[in-house]
């Protein structure tokens, strides 16, 4: 059983009126606020102003600002390109120098190989000459005494 509460008849209970909705439906939650349409406060400034001249003035200002920004951006890009081209020229000079050094090294190696080949051919000629001379001596004498 529920305990009985004593109610003073002198102090009436506060009555909370429920807000009726637009379509006749009433929420059973009295603590909820009635919802209303949102205020469109986030419109662009150009749309909020009523006068055409004001809007055109604002658009002209924005266009001037945008033009200045593009000019500054183009100038910065040109400086960057100039700097890159200078670096590119220096880099190309370094590449040419390294190619020159590698070309000189390659020429030196080719000369060394040619000299080695020439020396080897001379040695081969000498050995072949010695063998041929030995054969001729052998044919001439057919004896050890003549060969030596």
N, CA, C and O atoms as a GROMACS GRO file, in nm:
protein
  592
    1UNK      N    1   0.082  -0.119   0.000
    1UNK     CA    2   0.000   0.000   0.000
    1UNK      C    3   0.086   0.125   0.000
    1UNK      O    4   0.192   0.129   0.063
    2UNK      N    5   0.039   0.226  -0.072
    2UNK     CA    6   0.112   0.350  -0.084
    2UNK      C    7   0.084   0.438   0.037
    2UNK      O    8  -0.028   0.444   0.088
    3UNK      N    9   0.188   0.506   0.081
    3UNK     CA   10   0.164   0.596   0.193
    3UNK      C   11   0.082   0.717   0.148
    3UNK      O   12   0.099   0.766   0.036
    4UNK      N   13  -0.003   0.762   0.232
    4UNK     CA   14  -0.088   0.875   0.198
    4UNK      C   15  -0.016   1.005   0.230
    4UNK      O   16   0.048   1.018   0.334
    5UNK      N   17  -0.027   1.100   0.138
    5UNK     CA   18   0.037   1.229   0.160
    5UNK      C   19  -0.068   1.328   0.205
    5UNK      O   20  -0.184   1.324   0.164
    6UNK      N   21  -0.024   1.414   0.289
    6UNK     CA   22  -0.116   1.514   0.341
    6UNK      C   23  -0.106   1.637   0.252
    6UNK      O   24   0.002   1.689   0.229
    7UNK      N   25  -0.219   1.681   0.202
    7UNK     CA   26  -0.224   1.795   0.111
    7UNK      C   27  -0.296   1.908   0.183
    7UNK      O   28  -0.405   1.891   0.237
    8UNK      N   29  -0.229   2.025   0.181
    8UNK     CA   30  -0.292   2.143   0.239
    8UNK      C   31  -0.390   2.198   0.139
    8UNK      O   32  -0.357   2.217   0.022
    9UNK      N   33  -0.508   2.224   0.182
    9UNK     CA   34  -0.606   2.280   0.091
    9UNK      C   35  -0.586   2.429   0.073
    9UNK      O   36  -0.639   2.490  -0.020
   10UNK      N   37  -0.507   2.489   0.164
   10UNK     CA   38  -0.484   2.633   0.153
   10UNK      C   39  -0.387   2.666   0.039
   10UNK      O   40  -0.402   2.768  -0.028
   11UNK      N   41  -0.288   2.578   0.017
   11UNK     CA   42  -0.190   2.603  -0.089
   11UNK      C   43  -0.219   2.509  -0.206
   11UNK      O   44  -0.191   2.389  -0.198
   12UNK      N   45  -0.273   2.563  -0.311
   12UNK     CA   46  -0.300   2.476  -0.426
   12UNK      C   47  -0.168   2.440  -0.497
   12UNK      O   48  -0.072   2.518  -0.495
   13UNK      N   49  -0.166   2.325  -0.557
   13UNK     CA   50  -0.048   2.281  -0.630
   13UNK      C   51  -0.031   2.365  -0.757
   13UNK      O   52  -0.130   2.402  -0.820
   14UNK      N   53   0.094   2.395  -0.794
   14UNK     CA   54   0.113   2.473  -0.917
   14UNK      C   55   0.079   2.389  -1.039
   14UNK      O   56   0.118   2.273  -1.051
   15UNK      N   57   0.005   2.451  -1.127
   15UNK     CA   58  -0.037   2.381  -1.247
   15UNK      C   59   0.059   2.420  -1.360
   15UNK      O   60   0.080   2.537  -1.388
   16UNK      N   61   0.116   2.318  -1.422
   16UNK     CA   62   0.208   2.342  -1.534
   16UNK      C   63   0.129   2.323  -1.661
   16UNK      O   64   0.077   2.215  -1.689
   17UNK      N   65   0.123   2.430  -1.737
   17UNK     CA   66   0.049   2.419  -1.863
   17UNK      C   67   0.140   2.359  -1.969
   17UNK      O   68   0.257   2.395  -1.980
   18UNK      N   69   0.084   2.270  -2.045
   18UNK     CA   70   0.159   2.208  -2.153
   18UNK      C   71   0.145   2.292  -2.279
   18UNK      O   72   0.038   2.342  -2.311
   19UNK      N   73   0.256   2.306  -2.348
   19UNK     CA   74   0.252   2.382  -2.473
   19UNK      C   75   0.198   2.292  -2.582
   19UNK      O   76   0.246   2.180  -2.604
   20UNK      N   77   0.097   2.342  -2.648
   20UNK     CA   78   0.038   2.261  -2.754
   20UNK      C   79   0.119   2.280  -2.881
   20UNK      O   80   0.166   2.390  -2.910
   21UNK      N   81   0.134   2.176  -2.956
   21UNK     CA   82   0.211   2.184  -3.080
   21UNK      C   83   0.123   2.240  -3.190
   21UNK      O   84   0.003   2.258  -3.173
   22UNK      N   85   0.186   2.267  -3.304
   22UNK     CA   86   0.113   2.330  -3.413
   22UNK      C   87   0.013   2.235  -3.475
   22UNK      O   88  -0.090   2.278  -3.526
   23UNK      N   89   0.041   2.106  -3.471
   23UNK     CA   90  -0.053   2.013  -3.533
   23UNK      C   91  -0.148   1.949  -3.432
   23UNK      O   92  -0.209   1.846  -3.463
   24UNK      N   93  -0.161   2.006  -3.314
   24UNK     CA   94  -0.258   1.959  -3.217
   24UNK      C   95  -0.206   1.851  -3.125
   24UNK      O   96  -0.277   1.811  -3.032
   25UNK      N   97  -0.087   1.803  -3.147
   25UNK     CA   98  -0.032   1.697  -3.063
   25UNK      C   99   0.036   1.761  -2.942
   25UNK      O  100   0.108   1.859  -2.956
   26UNK      N  101   0.012   1.705  -2.825
   26UNK     CA  102   0.068   1.759  -2.702
   26UNK      C  103   0.167   1.659  -2.647
   26UNK      O  104   0.138   1.540  -2.638
   27UNK      N  105   0.285   1.709  -2.611
   27UNK     CA  106   0.386   1.622  -2.553
   27UNK      C  107   0.351   1.594  -2.408
   27UNK      O  108   0.303   1.683  -2.337
   28UNK      N  109   0.373   1.474  -2.365
   28UNK     CA  110   0.348   1.438  -2.225
   28UNK      C  111   0.462   1.480  -2.136
   28UNK      O  112   0.454   1.463  -2.014
   29UNK      N  113   0.567   1.534  -2.191
   29UNK     CA  114   0.685   1.573  -2.114
   29UNK      C  115   0.680   1.723  -2.094
   29UNK      O  116   0.712   1.800  -2.184
   30UNK      N  117   0.640   1.763  -1.975
   30UNK     CA  118   0.618   1.905  -1.951
   30UNK      C  119   0.747   1.984  -1.940
   30UNK      O  120   0.746   2.106  -1.953
   31UNK      N  121   0.859   1.916  -1.918
   31UNK     CA  122   0.986   1.987  -1.905
   31UNK      C  123   1.049   2.020  -2.041
   31UNK      O  124   1.147   2.095  -2.049
   32UNK      N  125   0.992   1.962  -2.147
   32UNK     CA  126   1.046   1.988  -2.280
   32UNK      C  127   0.996   2.123  -2.330
   32UNK      O  128   0.880   2.159  -2.310
   33UNK      N  129   1.085   2.197  -2.395
   33UNK     CA  130   1.046   2.326  -2.451
   33UNK      C  131   0.980   2.306  -2.586
   33UNK      O  132   1.004   2.208  -2.657
   34UNK      N  133   0.897   2.403  -2.618
   34UNK     CA  134   0.832   2.397  -2.749
   34UNK      C  135   0.935   2.434  -2.856
   34UNK      O  136   1.009   2.531  -2.842
   35UNK      N  137   0.936   2.357  -2.960
   35UNK     CA  138   1.032   2.382  -3.068
   35UNK      C  139   0.973   2.484  -3.164
   35UNK      O  140   0.855   2.481  -3.198
   36UNK      N  141   1.060   2.572  -3.207
   36UNK     CA  142   1.016   2.672  -3.305
   36UNK      C  143   1.112   2.668  -3.424
   36UNK      O  144   1.216   2.602  -3.420
   37UNK      N  145   1.076   2.737  -3.528
   37UNK     CA  146   1.158   2.739  -3.648
   37UNK      C  147   1.290   2.810  -3.620
   37UNK      O  148   1.295   2.906  -3.543
   38UNK      N  149   1.397   2.761  -3.681
   38UNK     CA  150   1.528   2.820  -3.658
   38UNK      C  151   1.540   2.953  -3.731
   38UNK      O  152   1.481   2.973  -3.837
   39UNK      N  153   1.617   3.041  -3.672
   39UNK     CA  154   1.642   3.171  -3.733
   39UNK      C  155   1.761   3.156  -3.827
   39UNK      O  156   1.864   3.101  -3.788
   40UNK      N  157   1.747   3.202  -3.949
   40UNK     CA  158   1.855   3.186  -4.047
   40UNK      C  159   1.956   3.298  -4.028
   40UNK      O  160   1.960   3.394  -4.105
   41UNK      N  161   2.037   3.284  -3.924
   41UNK     CA  162   2.136   3.387  -3.895
   41UNK      C  163   2.268   3.359  -3.965
   41UNK      O  164   2.360   3.442  -3.958
   42UNK      N  165   2.280   3.247  -4.030
   42UNK     CA  166   2.408   3.212  -4.092
   42UNK      C  167   2.409   3.240  -4.242
   42UNK      O  168   2.485   3.179  -4.317
   43UNK      N  169   2.325   3.330  -4.283
   43UNK     CA  170   2.325   3.369  -4.423
   43UNK      C  171   2.449   3.453  -4.453
   43UNK      O  172   2.501   3.518  -4.362
   44UNK      N  173   2.497   3.453  -4.576
   44UNK     CA  174   2.610   3.540  -4.610
   44UNK      C  175   2.573   3.687  -4.594
   44UNK      O  176   2.456   3.725  -4.605
   45UNK      N  177   2.675   3.767  -4.568
   45UNK     CA  178   2.651   3.909  -4.544
   45UNK      C  179   2.588   3.977  -4.665
   45UNK      O  180   2.505   4.066  -4.651
   46UNK      N  181   2.629   3.934  -4.783
   46UNK     CA  182   2.575   3.996  -4.904
   46UNK      C  183   2.426   3.973  -4.920
   46UNK      O  184   2.356   4.057  -4.976
   47UNK      N  185   2.376   3.861  -4.871
   47UNK     CA  186   2.234   3.830  -4.884
   47UNK      C  187   2.153   3.901  -4.774
   47UNK      O  188   2.037   3.936  -4.794
   48UNK      N  189   2.217   3.922  -4.658
   48UNK     CA  190   2.145   3.984  -4.547
   48UNK      C  191   2.114   4.132  -4.576
   48UNK      O  192   2.007   4.181  -4.539
   49UNK      N  193   2.206   4.200  -4.640
   49UNK     CA  194   2.182   4.342  -4.666
   49UNK      C  195   2.076   4.356  -4.774
   49UNK      O  196   2.067   4.275  -4.867
   50UNK      N  197   1.997   4.458  -4.761
   50UNK     CA  198   1.883   4.473  -4.851
   50UNK      C  199   1.917   4.557  -4.974
   50UNK      O  200   1.860   4.536  -5.081
   51UNK      N  201   2.010   4.652  -4.958
   51UNK     CA  202   2.035   4.743  -5.069
   51UNK      C  203   2.129   4.680  -5.172
   51UNK      O  204   2.229   4.617  -5.136
   52UNK      N  205   2.095   4.697  -5.298
   52UNK     CA  206   2.173   4.642  -5.409
   52UNK      C  207   2.312   4.706  -5.416
   52UNK      O  208   2.410   4.639  -5.446
   53UNK      N  209   2.320   4.837  -5.389
   53UNK     CA  210   2.447   4.908  -5.396
   53UNK      C  211   2.544   4.854  -5.291
   53UNK      O  212   2.664   4.837  -5.317
   54UNK      N  213   2.491   4.827  -5.170
   54UNK     CA  214   2.577   4.772  -5.065
   54UNK      C  215   2.633   4.636  -5.106
   54UNK      O  216   2.752   4.608  -5.086
   55UNK      N  217   2.546   4.554  -5.162
   55UNK     CA  218   2.592   4.421  -5.205
   55UNK      C  219   2.698   4.432  -5.314
   55UNK      O  220   2.798   4.361  -5.312
   56UNK      N  221   2.675   4.521  -5.409
   56UNK     CA  222   2.771   4.537  -5.519
   56UNK      C  223   2.904   4.592  -5.468
   56UNK      O  224   3.011   4.553  -5.515
   57UNK      N  225   2.897   4.683  -5.370
   57UNK     CA  226   3.019   4.737  -5.311
   57UNK      C  227   3.099   4.627  -5.242
   57UNK      O  228   3.222   4.621  -5.253
   58UNK      N  229   3.029   4.542  -5.170
   58UNK     CA  230   3.097   4.431  -5.102
   58UNK      C  231   3.160   4.335  -5.201
   58UNK      O  232   3.272   4.288  -5.181
   59UNK      N  233   3.087   4.305  -5.309
   59UNK     CA  234   3.143   4.213  -5.409
   59UNK      C  235   3.264   4.276  -5.477
   59UNK      O  236   3.360   4.206  -5.508
   60UNK      N  237   3.260   4.408  -5.502
   60UNK     CA  238   3.375   4.475  -5.563
   60UNK      C  239   3.497   4.468  -5.471
   60UNK      O  240   3.609   4.444  -5.516
   61UNK      N  241   3.473   4.490  -5.340
   61UNK     CA  242   3.583   4.480  -5.244
   61UNK      C  243   3.641   4.338  -5.243
   61UNK      O  244   3.763   4.320  -5.243
   62UNK      N  245   3.553   4.240  -5.244
   62UNK     CA  246   3.600   4.101  -5.244
   62UNK      C  247   3.677   4.068  -5.370
   62UNK      O  248   3.778   3.998  -5.365
   63UNK      N  249   3.631   4.119  -5.484
   63UNK     CA  250   3.702   4.095  -5.610
   63UNK      C  251   3.840   4.161  -5.608
   63UNK      O  252   3.937   4.104  -5.657
   64UNK      N  253   3.848   4.283  -5.552
   64UNK     CA  254   3.977   4.352  -5.544
   64UNK      C  255   4.073   4.275  -5.454
   64UNK      O  256   4.191   4.261  -5.486
   65UNK      N  257   4.021   4.226  -5.342
   65UNK     CA  258   4.104   4.148  -5.251
   65UNK      C  259   4.153   4.021  -5.319
   65UNK      O  260   4.270   3.984  -5.308
   66UNK      N  261   4.063   3.955  -5.390
   66UNK     CA  262   4.100   3.831  -5.459
   66UNK      C  263   4.204   3.858  -5.567
   66UNK      O  264   4.297   3.779  -5.585
   67UNK      N  265   4.190   3.969  -5.639
   67UNK     CA  266   4.286   4.005  -5.744
   67UNK      C  267   4.423   4.029  -5.682
   67UNK      O  268   4.524   3.984  -5.736
   68UNK      N  269   4.426   4.101  -5.570
   68UNK     CA  270   4.552   4.127  -5.501
   68UNK      C  271   4.616   3.997  -5.454
   68UNK      O  272   4.737   3.978  -5.466
   69UNK      N  273   4.534   3.907  -5.401
   69UNK     CA  274   4.586   3.778  -5.356
   69UNK      C  275   4.646   3.699  -5.471
   69UNK      O  276   4.753   3.640  -5.457
   70UNK      N  277   4.578   3.698  -5.586
   70UNK     CA  278   4.631   3.624  -5.700
   70UNK      C  279   4.761   3.687  -5.751
   70UNK      O  280   4.853   3.615  -5.790
   71UNK      N  281   4.768   3.822  -5.749
   71UNK     CA  282   4.892   3.888  -5.792
   71UNK      C  283   5.007   3.850  -5.699
   71UNK      O  284   5.117   3.818  -5.745
   72UNK      N  285   4.982   3.854  -5.568
   72UNK     CA  286   5.086   3.817  -5.472
   72UNK      C  287   5.127   3.671  -5.490
   72UNK      O  288   5.246   3.637  -5.484
   73UNK      N  289   5.028   3.586  -5.512
   73UNK     CA  290   5.056   3.444  -5.531
   73UNK      C  291   5.140   3.421  -5.657
   73UNK      O  292   5.234   3.342  -5.656
   74UNK      N  293   5.104   3.491  -5.766
   74UNK     CA  294   5.180   3.478  -5.891
   74UNK      C  295   5.324   3.529  -5.874
   74UNK      O  296   5.418   3.469  -5.925
   75UNK      N  297   5.338   3.641  -5.801
   75UNK     CA  298   5.472   3.694  -5.778
   75UNK      C  299   5.556   3.596  -5.697
   75UNK      O  300   5.674   3.574  -5.727
   76UNK      N  301   5.495   3.538  -5.595
   76UNK     CA  302   5.566   3.440  -5.513
   76UNK      C  303   5.605   3.318  -5.597
   76UNK      O  304   5.715   3.266  -5.583
   77UNK      N  305   5.514   3.274  -5.683
   77UNK     CA  306   5.542   3.159  -5.770
   77UNK      C  307   5.656   3.192  -5.866
   77UNK      O  308   5.740   3.106  -5.893
   78UNK      N  309   5.658   3.315  -5.919
   78UNK     CA  310   5.765   3.356  -6.011
   78UNK      C  311   5.900   3.357  -5.939
   78UNK      O  312   6.000   3.311  -5.994
   79UNK      N  313   5.902   3.409  -5.815
   79UNK     CA  314   6.026   3.407  -5.737
   79UNK      C  315   6.073   3.264  -5.715
   79UNK      O  316   6.192   3.234  -5.727
   80UNK      N  317   5.980   3.179  -5.683
   80UNK     CA  318   6.014   3.038  -5.659
   80UNK      C  319   6.070   2.974  -5.786
   80UNK      O  320   6.170   2.902  -5.781
   81UNK      N  321   6.005   3.002  -5.900
   81UNK     CA  322   6.052   2.945  -6.027
   81UNK      C  323   6.192   2.998  -6.061
   81UNK      O  324   6.277   2.924  -6.109
   82UNK      N  325   6.216   3.128  -6.034
   82UNK     CA  326   6.347   3.185  -6.059
   82UNK      C  327   6.452   3.116  -5.974
   82UNK      O  328   6.560   3.081  -6.022
   83UNK      N  329   6.420   3.096  -5.847
   83UNK     CA  330   6.512   3.029  -5.755
   83UNK      C  331   6.538   2.886  -5.800
   83UNK      O  332   6.652   2.840  -5.798
   84UNK      N  333   6.433   2.817  -5.840
   84UNK     CA  334   6.447   2.678  -5.885
   84UNK      C  335   6.532   2.672  -6.012
   84UNK      O  336   6.614   2.582  -6.027
   85UNK      N  337   6.512   2.768  -6.102
   85UNK     CA  338   6.591   2.767  -6.226
   85UNK      C  339   6.739   2.793  -6.196
   85UNK      O  340   6.826   2.734  -6.260
   86UNK      N  341   6.767   2.881  -6.099
   86UNK     CA  342   6.907   2.904  -6.060
   86UNK      C  343   6.967   2.776  -6.001
   86UNK      O  344   7.080   2.739  -6.035
   87UNK      N  345   6.892   2.711  -5.915
   87UNK     CA  346   6.940   2.585  -5.858
   87UNK      C  347   6.958   2.481  -5.966
   87UNK      O  348   7.052   2.401  -5.962
   88UNK      N  349   6.866   2.482  -6.063
   88UNK     CA  350   6.873   2.385  -6.172
   88UNK      C  351   7.000   2.407  -6.254
   88UNK      O  352   7.067   2.311  -6.294
   89UNK      N  353   7.033   2.536  -6.280
   89UNK     CA  354   7.156   2.567  -6.355
   89UNK      C  355   7.279   2.518  -6.278
   89UNK      O  356   7.368   2.458  -6.337
   90UNK      N  357   7.283   2.545  -6.147
   90UNK     CA  358   7.395   2.499  -6.066
   90UNK      C  359   7.403   2.347  -6.067
   90UNK      O  360   7.512   2.289  -6.076
   91UNK      N  361   7.290   2.284  -6.059
   91UNK     CA  362   7.284   2.138  -6.059
   91UNK      C  363   7.333   2.084  -6.192
   91UNK      O  364   7.406   1.985  -6.197
   92UNK      N  365   7.292   2.150  -6.302
   92UNK     CA  366   7.338   2.106  -6.435
   92UNK      C  367   7.489   2.123  -6.449
   92UNK      O  368   7.556   2.039  -6.508
   93UNK      N  369   7.543   2.234  -6.393
   93UNK     CA  370   7.688   2.253  -6.396
   93UNK      C  371   7.759   2.141  -6.321
   93UNK      O  372   7.860   2.089  -6.367
   94UNK      N  373   7.704   2.104  -6.205
   94UNK     CA  374   7.764   1.993  -6.128
   94UNK      C  375   7.757   1.863  -6.206
   94UNK      O  376   7.851   1.784  -6.205
   95UNK      N  377   7.646   1.841  -6.273
   95UNK     CA  378   7.631   1.718  -6.352
   95UNK      C  379   7.732   1.718  -6.466
   95UNK      O  380   7.797   1.616  -6.493
   96UNK      N  381   7.746   1.833  -6.534
   96UNK     CA  382   7.843   1.842  -6.644
   96UNK      C  383   7.984   1.815  -6.592
   96UNK      O  384   8.062   1.745  -6.656
   97UNK      N  385   8.017   1.873  -6.476
   97UNK     CA  386   8.149   1.853  -6.417
   97UNK      C  387   8.170   1.706  -6.384
   97UNK      O  388   8.276   1.650  -6.414
   98UNK      N  389   8.070   1.644  -6.323
   98UNK     CA  390   8.084   1.503  -6.288
   98UNK      C  391   8.093   1.417  -6.413
   98UNK      O  392   8.167   1.319  -6.416
   99UNK      N  393   8.017   1.454  -6.519
   99UNK     CA  394   8.028   1.380  -6.645
   99UNK      C  395   8.166   1.398  -6.705
   99UNK      O  396   8.224   1.303  -6.760
  100UNK      N  397   8.220   1.520  -6.694
  100UNK     CA  398   8.354   1.545  -6.745
  100UNK      C  399   8.456   1.459  -6.670
  100UNK      O  400   8.544   1.399  -6.730
  101UNK      N  401   8.442   1.455  -6.536
  101UNK     CA  402   8.534   1.375  -6.453
  101UNK      C  403   8.519   1.228  -6.488
  101UNK      O  404   8.619   1.158  -6.504
  102UNK      N  405   8.396   1.180  -6.499
  102UNK     CA  406   8.377   1.038  -6.532
  102UNK      C  407   8.426   1.009  -6.672
  102UNK      O  408   8.479   0.900  -6.698
  103UNK      N  409   8.410   1.104  -6.766
  103UNK     CA  410   8.460   1.085  -6.902
  103UNK      C  411   8.613   1.076  -6.901
  103UNK      O  412   8.671   0.991  -6.969
  104UNK      N  413   8.679   1.163  -6.823
  104UNK     CA  414   8.825   1.158  -6.812
  104UNK      C  415   8.868   1.024  -6.752
  104UNK      O  416   8.964   0.962  -6.799
  105UNK      N  417   8.798   0.980  -6.650
  105UNK     CA  418   8.830   0.852  -6.587
  105UNK      C  419   8.814   0.738  -6.688
  105UNK      O  420   8.894   0.646  -6.693
  106UNK      N  421   8.707   0.747  -6.767
  106UNK     CA  422   8.681   0.645  -6.868
  106UNK      C  423   8.792   0.644  -6.974
  106UNK      O  424   8.838   0.538  -7.016
  107UNK      N  425   8.835   0.762  -7.016
  107UNK     CA  426   8.944   0.771  -7.114
  107UNK      C  427   9.072   0.710  -7.056
  107UNK      O  428   9.143   0.637  -7.124
  108UNK      N  429   9.100   0.742  -6.928
  108UNK     CA  430   9.220   0.687  -6.864
  108UNK      C  431   9.213   0.535  -6.859
  108UNK      O  432   9.311   0.467  -6.888
  109UNK      N  433   9.096   0.482  -6.821
  109UNK     CA  434   9.081   0.336  -6.816
  109UNK      C  435   9.098   0.274  -6.954
  109UNK      O  436   9.160   0.168  -6.968
  110UNK      N  437   9.043   0.339  -7.057
  110UNK     CA  438   9.058   0.287  -7.193
  110UNK      C  439   9.205   0.285  -7.234
  110UNK      O  440   9.251   0.189  -7.296
  111UNK      N  441   9.278   0.390  -7.199
  111UNK     CA  442   9.421   0.395  -7.233
  111UNK      C  443   9.497   0.285  -7.159
  111UNK      O  444   9.585   0.221  -7.217
  112UNK      N  445   9.464   0.264  -7.031
  112UNK     CA  446   9.531   0.158  -6.955
  112UNK      C  447   9.503   0.021  -7.018
  112UNK      O  448   9.593  -0.062  -7.031
  113UNK      N  449   9.376  -0.001  -7.057
  113UNK     CA  450   9.340  -0.129  -7.120
  113UNK      C  451   9.416  -0.147  -7.251
  113UNK      O  452   9.464  -0.256  -7.282
  114UNK      N  453   9.426  -0.037  -7.329
  114UNK     CA  454   9.497  -0.045  -7.457
  114UNK      C  455   9.645  -0.076  -7.434
  114UNK      O  456   9.703  -0.158  -7.506
  115UNK      N  457   9.706  -0.012  -7.334
  115UNK     CA  458   9.847  -0.037  -7.304
  115UNK      C  459   9.867  -0.181  -7.259
  115UNK      O  460   9.964  -0.246  -7.298
  116UNK      N  461   9.775  -0.231  -7.176
  116UNK     CA  462   9.784  -0.370  -7.128
  116UNK      C  463   9.772  -0.467  -7.245
  116UNK      O  464   9.845  -0.565  -7.253
  117UNK      N  465   9.680  -0.440  -7.335
  117UNK     CA  466   9.660  -0.525  -7.453
  117UNK      C  467   9.786  -0.524  -7.541
  117UNK      O  468   9.829  -0.628  -7.592
  118UNK      N  469   9.842  -0.405  -7.558
  118UNK     CA  470   9.964  -0.392  -7.639
  118UNK      C  471  10.079  -0.472  -7.576
  118UNK      O  472  10.152  -0.542  -7.647
  119UNK      N  473  10.094  -0.461  -7.443
  119UNK     CA  474  10.199  -0.536  -7.372
  119UNK      C  475  10.178  -0.685  -7.387
  119UNK      O  476  10.274  -0.760  -7.408
  120UNK      N  477  10.052  -0.729  -7.374
  120UNK     CA  478  10.021  -0.871  -7.385
  120UNK      C  479  10.052  -0.923  -7.526
  120UNK      O  480  10.106  -1.032  -7.544
  121UNK      N  481  10.017  -0.843  -7.625
  121UNK     CA  482  10.045  -0.883  -7.764
  121UNK      C  483  10.196  -0.892  -7.787
  121UNK      O  484  10.243  -0.985  -7.854
  122UNK      N  485  10.274  -0.797  -7.732
  122UNK     CA  486  10.420  -0.802  -7.746
  122UNK      C  487  10.477  -0.928  -7.681
  122UNK      O  488  10.565  -0.993  -7.736
  123UNK      N  489  10.424  -0.962  -7.561
  123UNK     CA  490  10.470  -1.084  -7.494
  123UNK      C  491  10.436  -1.207  -7.577
  123UNK      O  492  10.517  -1.298  -7.591
  124UNK      N  493  10.315  -1.207  -7.632
  124UNK     CA  494  10.275  -1.321  -7.716
  124UNK      C  495  10.365  -1.331  -7.839
  124UNK      O  496  10.404  -1.441  -7.878
  125UNK      N  497  10.397  -1.216  -7.900
  125UNK     CA  498  10.487  -1.216  -8.016
  125UNK      C  499  10.624  -1.270  -7.976
  125UNK      O  500  10.686  -1.348  -8.050
  126UNK      N  501  10.672  -1.228  -7.859
  126UNK     CA  502  10.804  -1.273  -7.814
  126UNK      C  503  10.805  -1.423  -7.793
  126UNK      O  504  10.897  -1.492  -7.835
  127UNK      N  505  10.699  -1.474  -7.725
  127UNK     CA  506  10.695  -1.619  -7.702
  127UNK      C  507  10.680  -1.694  -7.833
  127UNK      O  508  10.744  -1.797  -7.854
  128UNK      N  509  10.594  -1.642  -7.922
  128UNK     CA  510  10.578  -1.709  -8.051
  128UNK      C  511  10.708  -1.702  -8.131
  128UNK      O  512  10.745  -1.799  -8.198
  129UNK      N  513  10.778  -1.590  -8.124
  129UNK     CA  514  10.907  -1.579  -8.193
  129UNK      C  515  11.008  -1.678  -8.138
  129UNK      O  516  11.083  -1.739  -8.214
  130UNK      N  517  11.011  -1.695  -8.008
  130UNK     CA  518  11.104  -1.789  -7.945
  130UNK      C  519  11.070  -1.931  -7.986
  130UNK      O  520  11.160  -2.011  -8.014
  131UNK      N  521  10.942  -1.964  -7.989
  131UNK     CA  522  10.902  -2.099  -8.029
  131UNK      C  523  10.940  -2.126  -8.175
  131UNK      O  524  10.992  -2.233  -8.209
  132UNK      N  525  10.912  -2.028  -8.260
  132UNK     CA  526  10.944  -2.045  -8.402
  132UNK      C  527  11.095  -2.061  -8.422
  132UNK      O  528  11.140  -2.144  -8.501
  133UNK      N  529  11.172  -1.980  -8.349
  133UNK     CA  530  11.319  -1.990  -8.358
  133UNK      C  531  11.365  -2.127  -8.310
  133UNK      O  532  11.455  -2.187  -8.370
  134UNK      N  533  11.304  -2.177  -8.204
  134UNK     CA  534  11.341  -2.310  -8.153
  134UNK      C  535  11.309  -2.417  -8.256
  134UNK      O  536  11.386  -2.511  -8.275
  135UNK      N  537  11.194  -2.403  -8.323
  135UNK     CA  538  11.158  -2.500  -8.426
  135UNK      C  539  11.257  -2.498  -8.542
  135UNK      O  540  11.299  -2.602  -8.591
  136UNK      N  541  11.292  -2.378  -8.583
  136UNK     CA  542  11.389  -2.366  -8.694
  136UNK      C  543  11.524  -2.427  -8.656
  136UNK      O  544  11.585  -2.499  -8.736
  137UNK      N  545  11.570  -2.399  -8.535
  137UNK     CA  546  11.697  -2.456  -8.491
  137UNK      C  547  11.690  -2.607  -8.487
  137UNK      O  548  11.784  -2.677  -8.524
  138UNK      N  549  11.574  -2.656  -8.440
  138UNK     CA  550  11.556  -2.801  -8.430
  138UNK      C  551  11.561  -2.864  -8.569
  138UNK      O  552  11.623  -2.969  -8.587
  139UNK      N  553  11.497  -2.801  -8.667
  139UNK     CA  554  11.498  -2.854  -8.803
  139UNK      C  555  11.638  -2.848  -8.864
  139UNK      O  556  11.682  -2.936  -8.938
  140UNK      N  557  11.705  -2.742  -8.830
  140UNK     CA  558  11.838  -2.724  -8.890
  140UNK      C  559  11.938  -2.829  -8.840
  140UNK      O  560  12.011  -2.889  -8.918
  141UNK      N  561  11.939  -2.850  -8.711
  141UNK     CA  562  12.043  -2.938  -8.657
  141UNK      C  563  11.996  -3.076  -8.625
  141UNK      O  564  12.074  -3.171  -8.638
  142UNK      N  565  11.878  -3.093  -8.585
  142UNK     CA  566  11.822  -3.219  -8.538
  142UNK      C  567  11.907  -3.281  -8.427
  142UNK      O  568  11.905  -3.402  -8.409
  143UNK      N  569  11.980  -3.199  -8.355
  143UNK     CA  570  12.056  -3.254  -8.243
  143UNK      C  571  12.054  -3.152  -8.130
  143UNK      O  572  12.026  -3.034  -8.148
  144UNK      N  573  12.086  -3.204  -8.012
  144UNK     CA  574  12.085  -3.116  -7.896
  144UNK      C  575  12.201  -3.018  -7.901
  144UNK      O  576  12.190  -2.905  -7.853
  145UNK      N  577  12.307  -3.060  -7.955
  145UNK     CA  578  12.425  -2.973  -7.957
  145UNK      C  579  12.402  -2.851  -8.045
  145UNK      O  580  12.453  -2.743  -8.015
  146UNK      N  581  12.330  -2.867  -8.148
  146UNK     CA  582  12.304  -2.754  -8.238
  146UNK      C  583  12.195  -2.664  -8.179
  146UNK      O  584  12.199  -2.542  -8.195
  147UNK      N  585  12.100  -2.725  -8.113
  147UNK     CA  586  11.987  -2.649  -8.060
  147UNK      C  587  12.028  -2.554  -7.948
  147UNK      O  588  11.965  -2.451  -7.926
  148UNK      N  589  12.136  -2.590  -7.877
  148UNK     CA  590  12.170  -2.506  -7.763
  148UNK      C  591  12.277  -2.410  -7.791
  148UNK      O  592  12.315  -2.333  -7.703
   0.00000   0.00000   0.00000
